[in-house]
Amino acid sequence: VTLERLNEGFTPRHCALSLVGEPIMYPEINALVDELHRRRISTFLVTNAQFPEKIKSLKPITQLYVSVDAGTKDSLKAIDRPLFGDFWERFIDQLRRNTFL
């Protein structure tokens, strides 16, 4: 490793916010995003679109990625084992709100 590359590694430019579970539920997510942007670090947040009210209250981020794990309600239920009975409706509603559909 060159010294230049080593030093570059200590200055991150991008941050993927994709925790085990749902990163949007982190209570300090907006403060974290603010701090990253203050340091000129881009933010890439991964969500499963199950918490539309949290996405709505999220401060602007560089990029929002909605994880689409399956193409049908039954397959999404089998793969993701969702917490909410209306998981499919939440998912579709979030896609529509963000003009993904």
N, C-alpha and C positions, 0 to 999 in steps of 0.2 A: 504494500500500500504506500502510495506516495504521500508526503506530508500535505500536499494540496488536497488530495482526496480525503485524508483523515480530517482535516479542518472543515472541509465541506460537510462531512457527516455530523458535525456539531452544530450546523446551522440548517435545521429542517426548513423546507419551503412549503410542504404539503402535509396535511393531517387527515387520515381517514378515521372518522368517528363511527366505528362499528364494533360495539362491545358485544359480549355474550348476552343475548337477549335483545332488548330494544334500547338503543342509545338515547332516543328521544325522551325516555323516562328518567334520565339522569336529572335530578332536581336543579343542578347548576349548569345545565347545558348552555344556556344563553351567556352566562359569565365565562364559560370556557371558550365559546365561539368568539366573544369579545376579546379575550386575551390572545387567542391565536391570531385574530385579525390585527390586533395592535402590534403584534410581532411580525406582521406581514406574511403570515402562514395561511395558505388557502385551506378551506374546510370542505370535506367531502363526507356527507352524512348518509349512512345506509339505514333505511327504515323498512319495516314490513307493512306499513300503512294501516296499522291497527289502532292508532291513537291520533285521529285527525285533529282533535282539539289541541294536542301538543304541537303538532306540525304547524297549525295555524298561529300559535303563540311563539314559534321559533323565530329568532332574529335572522336576518338574511345570511345565508351561507353561500359558499362558492358553488357548490354542486349538491343536489339532492338526488339520491339513488333509491328508487323503490325496488325492493327485492321481490321479484316475481318467481316464486318457487314452483308454481304449477299453473296449468291453464284452465282447470275446472274446479268447481267448488269441492267436489269429492276428493280430487287428488290433492288440493291444497290442505284440506282437513287431515288427510292421511299423512302428508309430509310434514306440515308445520305443527300439528296438534295444537290448534289455537285455543286461547283462553276464553274467547267470547263466542256465544252462540250465533251472533250476527257477523262473524268474521268476514264472510264473503261480501256482505253489504258494505261493511267498513272499508274493505279493500277496494271495491269498485267505486264507492263514493269518493275515496281519496284520489283515485286515479282521475276521476271526472273533475274534481275540484282543481286539480293541478294540470288540467287539460292534457293529460296523458292519453285520454280516450276521446 
